[in-house]
Amino acid sequence: MLPTVWFCLTAVMLTGYVLLDGFDLGVGILQLFVARSEEERSQALRSIGPVWDGNEVWLLALGGALVLAFPTLYASAFSGFYLALMIVLWLLILRGVAMEFRHHIESAEWRQFWSVVFGLASTALALVFGVALGNVVRGVPLDASGYFFLPLWTNFTPAGQVGAIDWYTLLVGVASVLTLAVHGSLWIVLKIGGDLQERARGFAAGCWNGLVASMLLVTAASFAIQPNLSRQLRTQPWGVVFIVLATAFLAAERVFIRRREDLAAFLASGLSIAGMLASAAFGVFPNLLPANTVPSFSLTVYNAAAGEYGLSVALYWFIPGMALAIGYFVFIYRRFAGKQL
C-alpha cells in the first residue's frame, strides 16, 4: 500500500513541477519568437521574475522523495542517465545565469544576448525533459542487478539496445516543447497586455495545432512500443478517465483561446498537462522504470521501494513539509496576481 501511495505522491510532485516551471520554460521559448524589442523581452521575463526560481523547488522535492521512497530507482536512474542529468544541470545553471547577468550591464546587446541564452536553454530543457519521459515510457535495457548504461543514441530505433535518443523519444521531446510553449504563451496572455499579449495569443493558437498533431502521434506510438499501456487499460478500464480528461481540457483550451477567456485557457492548459502526465503514470504502473529487453528486470513500486517503516516515517515528515511549501506558493502567487504593468 505505502509504495503505491509514494508512487502517487511522486507523480503529483512531478506534475506540480511541470505545471509551475513549465510555464516559465514556455515564456523562455516564447520570447524568442514574439518579443520584438528589448522592452517586450524584459516584460516577458518580468512576468516570471518573482516565481521562476521558486518553481524549481518541486524538482528538488521530487529528487528527495525518490531518495526516501525508491532508493533503488534513484541509484539506477542517476547512473544510467548520468549524461542526461548533467545536461539538465547545465541548462538549469544557464537559465539562472542568464536571468541574473542580463541586468548587470546597461547595454541592449548584452541584455539581448542573455535573453537568447535564456530562451535557448529553456527550449533545450523542455526537449530534454520530454526525451526523458519518452525513455521512461519506452523502457531502458536494465540488467538483473537493476542497472543499465544508456548511450546518447545507438541505431535510432526504440527497441533492443536503445540509446537515450531515438525517433520515439525525440517525438515525445517535440511534443513537450510544444506543450510548454503553449502553456507559457497563455501565461503571457494572462499577465501582459498590449501588442505582446495579442502576438502571444496568436502564437498559442498556432502551437496548439502542432501540439494536437504531435500528441496523436505520441499516443499511437506509445501504445505500439509499450505493451503495459494496453494491459493497464484492459485490467483497469477506469484509467481511461485520465485520457478523456486530458483530451477534454486540451480541446477546451482552444475554445477559451478563441473566446479570449485568458484565465480559463491557462487553467485548461494546466489541467490538460496534468491529464497527460496522469495517463503516462497510469500506463506504466506498477513500473517505475520498465526494462525494454527483459520485462521481469523492470524496477517497480514493489522491488524498488524502501522498507515499510522508512516509507511511513517519511510520510509523516512529507505531509507537514508539503503543506508549508504549498502555503508559501499560494501566498507568492496571490501576492503577484494580476496584470503586469
Contacts in CASP RR format, 6 or more apart in sequence:
PFRMAT RR
TARGET T0000
AUTHOR 0000-0000-0000
METHOD contacts of the structure
MODEL  1
MLPTVWFCLTAVMLTGYVLLDGFDLGVGILQLFVARSEEERSQALRSIGP
VWDGNEVWLLALGGALVLAFPTLYASAFSGFYLALMIVLWLLILRGVAME
FRHHIESAEWRQFWSVVFGLASTALALVFGVALGNVVRGVPLDASGYFFL
PLWTNFTPAGQVGAIDWYTLLVGVASVLTLAVHGSLWIVLKIGGDLQERA
RGFAAGCWNGLVASMLLVTAASFAIQPNLSRQLRTQPWGVVFIVLATAFL
AAERVFIRRREDLAAFLASGLSIAGMLASAAFGVFPNLLPANTVPSFSLT
VYNAAAGEYGLSVALYWFIPGMALAIGYFVFIYRRFAGKQL
2 305 0 8 1.000
2 308 0 8 1.000
2 311 0 8 1.000
2 312 0 8 1.000
2 315 0 8 1.000
3 69 0 8 1.000
3 301 0 8 1.000
3 302 0 8 1.000
3 305 0 8 1.000
3 311 0 8 1.000
4 286 0 8 1.000
4 301 0 8 1.000
5 311 0 8 1.000
5 315 0 8 1.000
6 65 0 8 1.000
6 69 0 8 1.000
6 70 0 8 1.000
6 301 0 8 1.000
6 305 0 8 1.000
6 311 0 8 1.000
6 314 0 8 1.000
6 315 0 8 1.000
7 281 0 8 1.000
7 285 0 8 1.000
7 286 0 8 1.000
7 288 0 8 1.000
7 301 0 8 1.000
9 65 0 8 1.000
9 69 0 8 1.000
9 318 0 8 1.000
10 62 0 8 1.000
10 65 0 8 1.000
10 66 0 8 1.000
10 69 0 8 1.000
10 70 0 8 1.000
11 277 0 8 1.000
11 278 0 8 1.000
11 281 0 8 1.000
13 58 0 8 1.000
13 61 0 8 1.000
13 62 0 8 1.000
13 65 0 8 1.000
14 58 0 8 1.000
14 62 0 8 1.000
14 277 0 8 1.000
15 273 0 8 1.000
15 274 0 8 1.000
15 277 0 8 1.000
15 278 0 8 1.000
16 58 0 8 1.000
17 55 0 8 1.000
17 56 0 8 1.000
17 58 0 8 1.000
17 59 0 8 1.000
17 62 0 8 1.000
18 129 0 8 1.000
18 273 0 8 1.000
18 277 0 8 1.000
19 183 0 8 1.000
19 270 0 8 1.000
19 273 0 8 1.000
19 274 0 8 1.000
20 51 0 8 1.000
20 55 0 8 1.000
20 58 0 8 1.000
20 329 0 8 1.000
21 52 0 8 1.000
21 55 0 8 1.000
21 56 0 8 1.000
21 58 0 8 1.000
21 59 0 8 1.000
22 55 0 8 1.000
22 126 0 8 1.000
22 180 0 8 1.000
22 183 0 8 1.000
22 184 0 8 1.000
23 48 0 8 1.000
23 180 0 8 1.000
23 183 0 8 1.000
23 184 0 8 1.000
23 186 0 8 1.000
23 187 0 8 1.000
23 266 0 8 1.000
24 48 0 8 1.000
24 51 0 8 1.000
24 52 0 8 1.000
24 55 0 8 1.000
24 122 0 8 1.000
24 184 0 8 1.000
24 187 0 8 1.000
25 122 0 8 1.000
25 125 0 8 1.000
25 126 0 8 1.000
25 180 0 8 1.000
25 184 0 8 1.000
26 122 0 8 1.000
26 126 0 8 1.000
26 180 0 8 1.000
26 181 0 8 1.000
26 183 0 8 1.000
26 184 0 8 1.000
26 185 0 8 1.000
26 187 0 8 1.000
27 44 0 8 1.000
27 45 0 8 1.000
27 47 0 8 1.000
27 48 0 8 1.000
27 122 0 8 1.000
27 184 0 8 1.000
27 187 0 8 1.000
27 188 0 8 1.000
28 44 0 8 1.000
28 45 0 8 1.000
28 118 0 8 1.000
28 119 0 8 1.000
28 122 0 8 1.000
28 123 0 8 1.000
28 184 0 8 1.000
29 119 0 8 1.000
29 122 0 8 1.000
29 123 0 8 1.000
29 126 0 8 1.000
29 177 0 8 1.000
29 180 0 8 1.000
29 181 0 8 1.000
29 184 0 8 1.000
30 44 0 8 1.000
30 181 0 8 1.000
30 184 0 8 1.000
30 185 0 8 1.000
30 188 0 8 1.000
30 200 0 8 1.000
30 203 0 8 1.000
31 40 0 8 1.000
31 41 0 8 1.000
31 44 0 8 1.000
31 45 0 8 1.000
31 115 0 8 1.000
31 118 0 8 1.000
31 119 0 8 1.000
32 116 0 8 1.000
32 119 0 8 1.000
32 120 0 8 1.000
32 123 0 8 1.000
33 203 0 8 1.000
34 40 0 8 1.000
34 185 0 8 1.000
34 188 0 8 1.000
34 196 0 8 1.000
34 199 0 8 1.000
34 200 0 8 1.000
34 203 0 8 1.000
35 41 0 8 1.000
35 43 0 8 1.000
35 44 0 8 1.000
35 115 0 8 1.000
35 196 0 8 1.000
36 199 0 8 1.000
38 108 0 8 1.000
38 111 0 8 1.000
38 112 0 8 1.000
38 115 0 8 1.000
40 195 0 8 1.000
40 196 0 8 1.000
41 111 0 8 1.000
41 112 0 8 1.000
41 115 0 8 1.000
42 111 0 8 1.000
43 192 0 8 1.000
43 196 0 8 1.000
43 340 0 8 1.000
44 188 0 8 1.000
44 192 0 8 1.000
44 196 0 8 1.000
45 99 0 8 1.000
45 102 0 8 1.000
45 115 0 8 1.000
45 118 0 8 1.000
46 340 0 8 1.000
47 187 0 8 1.000
47 188 0 8 1.000
47 191 0 8 1.000
47 192 0 8 1.000
47 340 0 8 1.000
48 187 0 8 1.000
49 99 0 8 1.000
50 332 0 8 1.000
50 335 0 8 1.000
50 336 0 8 1.000
51 332 0 8 1.000
51 333 0 8 1.000
51 336 0 8 1.000
52 99 0 8 1.000
53 96 0 8 1.000
53 99 0 8 1.000
54 332 0 8 1.000
56 92 0 8 1.000
57 325 0 8 1.000
61 322 0 8 1.000
61 325 0 8 1.000
63 74 0 8 1.000
65 318 0 8 1.000
66 73 0 8 1.000
66 74 0 8 1.000
66 77 0 8 1.000
67 74 0 8 1.000
68 306 0 8 1.000
68 310 0 8 1.000
68 311 0 8 1.000
68 314 0 8 1.000
68 318 0 8 1.000
69 305 0 8 1.000
69 306 0 8 1.000
69 311 0 8 1.000
69 314 0 8 1.000
70 288 0 8 1.000
70 299 0 8 1.000
70 301 0 8 1.000
70 304 0 8 1.000
70 305 0 8 1.000
70 306 0 8 1.000
71 304 0 8 1.000
71 306 0 8 1.000
72 146 0 8 1.000
72 299 0 8 1.000
72 303 0 8 1.000
72 304 0 8 1.000
72 305 0 8 1.000
73 288 0 8 1.000
73 289 0 8 1.000
73 299 0 8 1.000
73 304 0 8 1.000
75 147 0 8 1.000
76 142 0 8 1.000
76 146 0 8 1.000
76 147 0 8 1.000
76 148 0 8 1.000
76 289 0 8 1.000
76 299 0 8 1.000
76 304 0 8 1.000
77 289 0 8 1.000
78 85 0 8 1.000
79 147 0 8 1.000
80 140 0 8 1.000
80 147 0 8 1.000
80 148 0 8 1.000
80 149 0 8 1.000
80 150 0 8 1.000
81 132 0 8 1.000
81 135 0 8 1.000
81 150 0 8 1.000
81 164 0 8 1.000
83 152 0 8 1.000
83 164 0 8 1.000
84 128 0 8 1.000
84 131 0 8 1.000
84 132 0 8 1.000
84 150 0 8 1.000
84 164 0 8 1.000
87 124 0 8 1.000
87 128 0 8 1.000
88 125 0 8 1.000
88 128 0 8 1.000
88 129 0 8 1.000
91 121 0 8 1.000
91 124 0 8 1.000
91 125 0 8 1.000
91 128 0 8 1.000
92 125 0 8 1.000
94 117 0 8 1.000
94 118 0 8 1.000
94 121 0 8 1.000
95 118 0 8 1.000
95 121 0 8 1.000
95 122 0 8 1.000
95 125 0 8 1.000
96 118 0 8 1.000
97 114 0 8 1.000
97 117 0 8 1.000
98 114 0 8 1.000
98 115 0 8 1.000
98 117 0 8 1.000
98 118 0 8 1.000
98 119 0 8 1.000
98 121 0 8 1.000
99 114 0 8 1.000
99 118 0 8 1.000
101 114 0 8 1.000
102 110 0 8 1.000
102 111 0 8 1.000
102 113 0 8 1.000
102 114 0 8 1.000
102 115 0 8 1.000
102 118 0 8 1.000
103 111 0 8 1.000
104 110 0 8 1.000
105 111 0 8 1.000
123 177 0 8 1.000
126 173 0 8 1.000
126 176 0 8 1.000
126 177 0 8 1.000
126 180 0 8 1.000
126 181 0 8 1.000
127 173 0 8 1.000
127 174 0 8 1.000
127 176 0 8 1.000
127 177 0 8 1.000
129 173 0 8 1.000
129 176 0 8 1.000
130 169 0 8 1.000
130 172 0 8 1.000
130 173 0 8 1.000
130 175 0 8 1.000
130 176 0 8 1.000
130 177 0 8 1.000
131 164 0 8 1.000
131 165 0 8 1.000
131 169 0 8 1.000
131 170 0 8 1.000
131 172 0 8 1.000
131 173 0 8 1.000
131 176 0 8 1.000
133 172 0 8 1.000
133 173 0 8 1.000
133 176 0 8 1.000
133 280 0 8 1.000
134 168 0 8 1.000
134 169 0 8 1.000
134 172 0 8 1.000
134 173 0 8 1.000
135 150 0 8 1.000
135 164 0 8 1.000
135 169 0 8 1.000
136 280 0 8 1.000
136 284 0 8 1.000
136 289 0 8 1.000
136 290 0 8 1.000
137 172 0 8 1.000
137 222 0 8 1.000
137 225 0 8 1.000
137 226 0 8 1.000
137 229 0 8 1.000
137 280 0 8 1.000
137 284 0 8 1.000
137 290 0 8 1.000
138 158 0 8 1.000
138 162 0 8 1.000
138 166 0 8 1.000
138 168 0 8 1.000
138 169 0 8 1.000
138 225 0 8 1.000
138 226 0 8 1.000
138 290 0 8 1.000
138 292 0 8 1.000
139 162 0 8 1.000
139 226 0 8 1.000
139 289 0 8 1.000
139 290 0 8 1.000
139 291 0 8 1.000
139 292 0 8 1.000
140 148 0 8 1.000
140 150 0 8 1.000
140 162 0 8 1.000
140 289 0 8 1.000
140 290 0 8 1.000
140 291 0 8 1.000
140 292 0 8 1.000
141 148 0 8 1.000
141 149 0 8 1.000
141 150 0 8 1.000
141 160 0 8 1.000
141 161 0 8 1.000
141 162 0 8 1.000
141 291 0 8 1.000
141 292 0 8 1.000
141 293 0 8 1.000
142 148 0 8 1.000
142 289 0 8 1.000
142 291 0 8 1.000
142 293 0 8 1.000
142 294 0 8 1.000
142 297 0 8 1.000
142 298 0 8 1.000
142 299 0 8 1.000
143 297 0 8 1.000
144 294 0 8 1.000
144 297 0 8 1.000
146 297 0 8 1.000
146 299 0 8 1.000
150 162 0 8 1.000
150 163 0 8 1.000
150 164 0 8 1.000
151 163 0 8 1.000
151 164 0 8 1.000
152 163 0 8 1.000
152 164 0 8 1.000
152 165 0 8 1.000
153 163 0 8 1.000
153 164 0 8 1.000
153 165 0 8 1.000
153 166 0 8 1.000
154 161 0 8 1.000
154 162 0 8 1.000
154 163 0 8 1.000
154 166 0 8 1.000
155 166 0 8 1.000
156 165 0 8 1.000
156 166 0 8 1.000
156 167 0 8 1.000
157 166 0 8 1.000
157 167 0 8 1.000
158 166 0 8 1.000
158 167 0 8 1.000
158 168 0 8 1.000
158 169 0 8 1.000
158 225 0 8 1.000
158 292 0 8 1.000
159 225 0 8 1.000
159 292 0 8 1.000
160 292 0 8 1.000
160 293 0 8 1.000
161 293 0 8 1.000
162 292 0 8 1.000
168 221 0 8 1.000
168 222 0 8 1.000
168 225 0 8 1.000
171 214 0 8 1.000
171 217 0 8 1.000
171 218 0 8 1.000
171 221 0 8 1.000
172 218 0 8 1.000
174 214 0 8 1.000
175 211 0 8 1.000
175 214 0 8 1.000
175 215 0 8 1.000
175 217 0 8 1.000
175 218 0 8 1.000
178 207 0 8 1.000
178 210 0 8 1.000
178 211 0 8 1.000
178 214 0 8 1.000
179 211 0 8 1.000
179 273 0 8 1.000
179 276 0 8 1.000
181 203 0 8 1.000
181 207 0 8 1.000
182 204 0 8 1.000
182 207 0 8 1.000
182 208 0 8 1.000
182 211 0 8 1.000
182 253 0 8 1.000
182 269 0 8 1.000
183 266 0 8 1.000
183 269 0 8 1.000
183 270 0 8 1.000
183 273 0 8 1.000
184 204 0 8 1.000
185 200 0 8 1.000
185 201 0 8 1.000
185 202 0 8 1.000
185 203 0 8 1.000
185 204 0 8 1.000
185 207 0 8 1.000
186 200 0 8 1.000
186 204 0 8 1.000
186 253 0 8 1.000
186 257 0 8 1.000
186 262 0 8 1.000
186 265 0 8 1.000
186 266 0 8 1.000
186 269 0 8 1.000
187 266 0 8 1.000
188 196 0 8 1.000
188 197 0 8 1.000
188 200 0 8 1.000
189 197 0 8 1.000
189 200 0 8 1.000
189 201 0 8 1.000
189 204 0 8 1.000
189 262 0 8 1.000
189 265 0 8 1.000
189 266 0 8 1.000
190 262 0 8 1.000
190 263 0 8 1.000
190 266 0 8 1.000
191 338 0 8 1.000
191 339 0 8 1.000
191 340 0 8 1.000
192 200 0 8 1.000
192 339 0 8 1.000
192 340 0 8 1.000
193 339 0 8 1.000
201 257 0 8 1.000
201 260 0 8 1.000
202 257 0 8 1.000
204 257 0 8 1.000
204 265 0 8 1.000
205 254 0 8 1.000
205 257 0 8 1.000
205 258 0 8 1.000
208 253 0 8 1.000
208 254 0 8 1.000
208 257 0 8 1.000
211 250 0 8 1.000
212 250 0 8 1.000
215 250 0 8 1.000
215 276 0 8 1.000
222 229 0 8 1.000
223 229 0 8 1.000
223 230 0 8 1.000
226 283 0 8 1.000
226 284 0 8 1.000
226 290 0 8 1.000
228 283 0 8 1.000
228 284 0 8 1.000
228 287 0 8 1.000
228 290 0 8 1.000
229 283 0 8 1.000
229 284 0 8 1.000
232 239 0 8 1.000
232 282 0 8 1.000
232 283 0 8 1.000
232 285 0 8 1.000
233 239 0 8 1.000
233 240 0 8 1.000
233 283 0 8 1.000
236 282 0 8 1.000
239 279 0 8 1.000
239 282 0 8 1.000
242 275 0 8 1.000
242 278 0 8 1.000
242 279 0 8 1.000
242 282 0 8 1.000
243 275 0 8 1.000
243 279 0 8 1.000
245 271 0 8 1.000
245 275 0 8 1.000
245 278 0 8 1.000
246 272 0 8 1.000
246 274 0 8 1.000
246 275 0 8 1.000
246 276 0 8 1.000
246 278 0 8 1.000
246 279 0 8 1.000
249 268 0 8 1.000
249 269 0 8 1.000
249 270 0 8 1.000
249 271 0 8 1.000
249 272 0 8 1.000
249 275 0 8 1.000
250 268 0 8 1.000
250 272 0 8 1.000
252 264 0 8 1.000
252 268 0 8 1.000
252 272 0 8 1.000
253 265 0 8 1.000
253 268 0 8 1.000
253 269 0 8 1.000
253 272 0 8 1.000
256 262 0 8 1.000
256 264 0 8 1.000
256 265 0 8 1.000
256 268 0 8 1.000
257 265 0 8 1.000
284 290 0 8 1.000
285 301 0 8 1.000
286 300 0 8 1.000
286 301 0 8 1.000
286 302 0 8 1.000
287 298 0 8 1.000
287 299 0 8 1.000
287 300 0 8 1.000
288 298 0 8 1.000
288 299 0 8 1.000
288 300 0 8 1.000
288 301 0 8 1.000
288 304 0 8 1.000
289 298 0 8 1.000
289 299 0 8 1.000
289 304 0 8 1.000
290 298 0 8 1.000
291 297 0 8 1.000
291 298 0 8 1.000
291 299 0 8 1.000
305 311 0 8 1.000
306 314 0 8 1.000
END
